[in-house]
Each structure stands twice: as structure tokens, then as C-alpha cells.
């Protein structure tokens, strides 16, 4: 999620902080990654591991407010209502997570608190049961470990469920990660590798040059040149002018909160209808979310928004609502015109690569996106680039009537 706008922070351009970590020297041979959130950082790391020269341009804080706003859920099965390429992509990324995190710990000593001890998706009442059973039928054909549980068995798995639970689906190998620690570990690994990070750089335009390189122009008129560019600017991606780009990304505000529990008493991620979830973190907080609001590029937290997901939680896990409120916040999810990720080169300019539109699943999809984009930028084809073919930016070409779909 993307949670602040540099152009509304009240500072003039020259007042903005420009911090250069490992500034190095700009080179026409390098790849510029525009956006230092979880996606940009993961792509930069994968590129660096392949020996590519890479530099990140970030307009605010690395990992910013977007990645920091995420609940960190790694739960493919709740993020789509059908089998297909999107589920395959999410499951592939989940399978990469243990190695992705182990690599970061090895390089930095920083743990992002990866927990893969299962997710529950609950049906609070008998009227929710049929939908859950229908989901079980198609999901168990993909993963035989997906299990239908009666309410009592679900309550045994998650002590917060002291209220009414009819039944649940159990995904034993899904889980969550602590997104702020993950981005810290990623930037730790990038710094150790000498990957350049330039902060306070707001890219406004990218222009192909006659020589085949790209001019990357910032809001002060500064120009950097690169062999290739990866666009990983989250909800701000559409604000960058690129000739002939068919990609539009829409910001979707998510309100979210955390309560503080007395110990590590609660354990599992739980999804509940119509679109709520809670995520017990290792630090004793329980993150509860989230709204989906299409209100332009604004972020906001409102009592009505919080009620949206707290009201259906009350009969299910009433104890959570008595815990001290720790924090509320909001961020912007980056949503494409079909609500699916956009991965790959722009048809009109094949050395500009999009890594965007991750919407509700930026944290989950970070490892696979990093590998896919690194393969593409370095000109390799692999099973992962094949997996990503349906997500090509080219799917938006020539179809101006394509609607902004909600999932
Ligand atoms: N991944 C959960 C959300 O976007 O709210």
C-alpha cells in the first residue's frame, strides 16, 4: 500500500530531503528501479544477485508507507475465487518465501518473522457454510491439504474464536510475515551488496532515446539515463508519463488497526466474511483489517471504516474488541484495471518493465515478482516468466473499454 504523497507534504521541491545511500555513479548500463517499496526492493535484490548493475529511485522513504501499511498475510487461497494463473502465481510465490527469507537472514542477520503455521477462513453462521463448502471442493482439487473443519475444531486452532463459528477452511501451510521488518531486511541486503538508493527523487517522465537508452526525468528536471527501467511505483505508477503506456493503476485505500494482546496467546490468521481478517503478530499485537475504498489518492481512517470490519468480528472473536487499541493507519493498494498484477515489458517500449498492480498481495507476490522481473530484464526465459505471461501489460492494449473491475 502507498500511504503518503510527497507533493502534498507542504515542502517545496528544493526543501525535500535528498538522501543518497551508496550513491555510486549513474551509468547508461544500469537498470533503474522506480519505487523503493517491497516490489522495487525485491526486484533490485534479484537483479543484483544476477550480477546486474541496479539503482533504486524512491520519492519518499524506502519501503515507505505502502509496505509498512500491509498486514503481511501470505494466503493465496483467500485472494481469489477460482483456480487459474493468478492463484498459480500466488502459490508459486508462497513456495519461494522460506528460501527468500532464509537468504535475507543469511545476508543481514535480520528476521522478518515469517510464520507459516496456517490460516483459517471461517463461516460464522450456518448460512455462510454452503459457500465455504463450495470453495473447499475446487480448492482441495488443487491442494489436498485444504481441510473443511467444524466450528469446534476451528476454535481449537485459534483461541480468539470464542464466539459463534459454524465451520472453517484450514490452510495449514499459509501464514504471514512482518512487512516492516521484511523491508528492513531487504534494504539491509541491498546496502550490503552496494545497490544504490536515491531518496527524494520523484520520477515524472520516462522517454526512450534514439540511442536505445531511456531518459528518466524527475520533477526538478534532473535526467538519469539507463539501459532499462523497472516501474515499481505502487499506487503512484500512473502518475509517471510514459509514451504509449496502456497501464493504469488505481489507488484503493485500506484502513486497518492493531490491538495489543497480553501475550502471544493468539496464533492464526483468520479471514471472516464479508472481507475481514485478523493477524496475530509475534510482538503481541493483533492486526485487524481492512476497508477497500476508491477515494482517489487520499488515505484516511474513519470510525465508519473501522466499524466496517469490526462489526462482523464482534460475534466471532469478541475478546479482540476488548484489547487496548495500539494503532490505526491506512495505505493505498495499487490496483490495475482488472485487479490483477501487471508484470513485464511495455509493448511500445520493451526496455521499460512494469512490476505493478499487486493490489492486495504485494507482500505475498514480492519473491516471485523479483525473480520474474530479474529474468525478464536480463533476457532469460524460465518457468517463472512463462507463469507470468497472462499478466503482461500488453493485455490492456487496444481495449479502451476495459472496465475497472473489482474482485
Ligand atoms: N492483503 C490484505 C489487504 O490488502 O487488505
Boltz pocket constraint, residues with backbone or C-beta under 6 A from the ligand:
constraints:
  - pocket:
      binder: B
      contacts: [[A, 71], [A, 73], [A, 254], [A, 289], [A, 290], [A, 291], [A, 333], [A, 359], [A, 360], [A, 361]]
      max_distance: 6.0
